[in-house]
Structures are given as C-alpha cells and as structure tokens.
Amino acid sequence: MFKFGIIPFIAFCLFISGCHKENGKREYEIQLLFDNGDILTDIGTVTEKESKVKNYYNGNAIYTTVFNDYFFLKVNGKFICSGDLIADGKHGDLYLDGAYTQKGRAYTVNDGHFELIWRDVYGEPLTNSVLTGKWTFKRK
C-alpha cells in the first residue's frame, strides 16, 4: 500500500517541476529603417536566456527567429549579427551592429546600424545594391 502512494506522489512532483515557462521565449519586433525611407519589419521569437557559442566565437549569444533564425552575439555591450535576408524575392547579406540595453531579461536596441548587400542568383553583389540604415529591436 505504501508503494502505491509514493509513486503517484513522485510522478506528481516531476510533473509540477516540469511545468515552467518556456526558457524565456518572448515575441520581439525588429525594424530595419533604411536611409531612403523604406522600413522592413519582422516579428519573431527570442530566447532571452543566453547560450554559449563555441564554433567561431567563444562567448554568449541569444537565438532569435526573426529574419531566418539569427544568433545575436553579445560583444562589449553590443549585438553583432550577420546572415542571409530574403525579402520580396531578393536575396542579400545583412550585417547588424548595435548597442543594446537590458532590463531584466528584455533586450532593446534603439539605434543600431546595418548594412544590406543584395546579390544576384550567382552570389555576386548587384550594382548599387549596398543599403544602409538604422535598426531597432524590442520586446512586443
């Protein structure tokens, strides 16, 4: 009789300890404010808990699903990121750099800088295809 009372109790304890927030996943919005006045916005999930990145950079990063799943590397109070961007049938390389502020686990970038290089189907840069501007990043 004692065995049958302790097993449900242990199962209940394991169930309760498994019920917690999803590791700080929150919805964030990123906006690219181009110098020519265009705005490109995307909303995605950000894992606010830092993870270690050891392949090319031995430090901390946060993972986000905005613009094709990026890692924002945390370097000297800045987010640094590079990756592919596909928008309106175009393919390009996006480079982001911006100082972030952190309140609790929430990150905010108000005045970051970016560079976008549009490429052709062979990977060559298009003529006059380097676009620059500012970017913002905030929790929704």
C-alpha positions in Angstrom: 0.0 0.0 0.0 2.9 2.4 0.8 4.4 1.8 -2.7 1.2 2.8 -4.5 1.0 6.1 -2.5 4.6 7.2 -3.1 4.7 6.5 -6.9 1.9 8.9 -7.7 3.4 11.5 -5.4 6.8 11.3 -7.2 5.0 11.4 -10.6 3.1 14.5 -9.4 6.3 16.2 -8.2 8.0 15.5 -11.5 5.0 16.9 -13.4 4.9 20.1 -11.4 8.7 20.7 -11.7 8.3 20.2 -15.5 5.7 22.9 -15.7 7.5 26.2 -16.1 8.0 29.0 -18.6 9.5 28.0 -21.9 13.0 29.2 -21.1 12.3 32.9 -21.5 10.9 32.7 -25.1 9.3 36.0 -25.9 8.0 37.8 -29.0 10.2 40.6 -30.4 9.9 43.0 -33.3 12.9 44.1 -35.4 12.7 47.1 -37.8 15.2 48.0 -40.5 14.9 51.7 -41.2 16.6 52.3 -44.5 18.3 55.6 -45.3 16.0 56.0 -48.3 12.9 55.9 -46.0 11.8 52.3 -46.5 11.0 50.2 -43.4 11.2 46.4 -43.2 9.7 44.8 -40.1 9.7 41.2 -38.9 8.3 39.7 -35.7 9.8 36.5 -34.2 10.5 34.6 -31.0 13.7 35.3 -29.0 15.2 33.0 -26.4 16.2 35.6 -23.9 18.4 33.1 -21.9 21.9 33.3 -23.2 23.6 30.4 -24.8 27.3 29.6 -25.3 28.6 29.7 -28.8 31.9 27.9 -29.3 32.3 27.2 -33.0 33.7 30.6 -34.2 33.2 32.8 -31.1 33.8 31.7 -27.6 31.1 33.8 -25.9 27.4 34.4 -25.3 24.6 34.8 -27.7 20.8 34.9 -27.9 18.8 33.0 -30.5 16.0 34.6 -32.5 13.7 33.5 -35.3 13.5 37.0 -36.9 14.7 37.1 -40.5 15.7 33.4 -41.0 16.9 32.4 -37.5 19.8 34.6 -36.3 22.2 34.4 -33.4 22.9 37.9 -31.9 26.4 37.7 -30.5 26.9 39.7 -27.3 30.3 41.6 -27.6 31.2 44.5 -25.4 27.6 45.7 -24.8 26.7 45.3 -28.5 24.7 42.8 -30.5 26.6 41.7 -33.6 25.0 39.6 -36.3 25.3 38.6 -39.9 23.1 36.4 -42.0 21.0 36.0 -45.1 17.9 38.0 -45.8 15.3 37.1 -48.3 12.6 39.7 -49.0 10.4 40.5 -52.0 12.1 37.7 -54.0 15.6 39.2 -53.4 18.5 37.6 -51.6 21.1 39.5 -49.6 23.6 39.6 -46.8 22.6 41.5 -43.7 25.1 42.8 -41.2 23.8 44.2 -37.9 25.6 46.1 -35.2 24.1 47.9 -32.3 24.4 48.7 -28.6 21.7 47.0 -26.5 20.2 47.7 -23.2 18.8 45.0 -20.9 16.1 45.4 -18.3 15.6 42.1 -16.6 15.7 39.6 -19.5 14.2 42.1 -22.0 16.7 43.4 -24.6 16.2 46.6 -26.5 18.3 48.2 -29.4 17.2 51.7 -30.3 19.9 53.0 -32.6 21.8 50.1 -34.3 23.4 50.3 -37.7 23.0 47.8 -40.5 24.3 47.1 -44.0 22.5 45.1 -46.6 24.1 43.8 -49.8 21.7 42.5 -52.4 23.1 39.6 -54.5 22.2 38.0 -57.8 21.5 34.3 -58.3 25.2 33.6 -58.6 26.1 35.3 -55.3 27.6 38.4 -56.9 26.7 41.8 -55.5 24.3 43.8 -57.6 25.2 47.2 -58.9 24.3 49.9 -56.4 23.0 47.3 -54.0 24.6 48.3 -50.7 21.9 49.7 -48.5 22.5 51.1 -45.0 20.3 52.4 -42.2 19.4 52.0 -38.6 17.6 49.2 -36.8 15.5 48.8 -33.7 14.8 45.6 -31.7 12.3 45.5 -28.8 10.0 43.1 -27.0 6.4 43.2 -28.1 
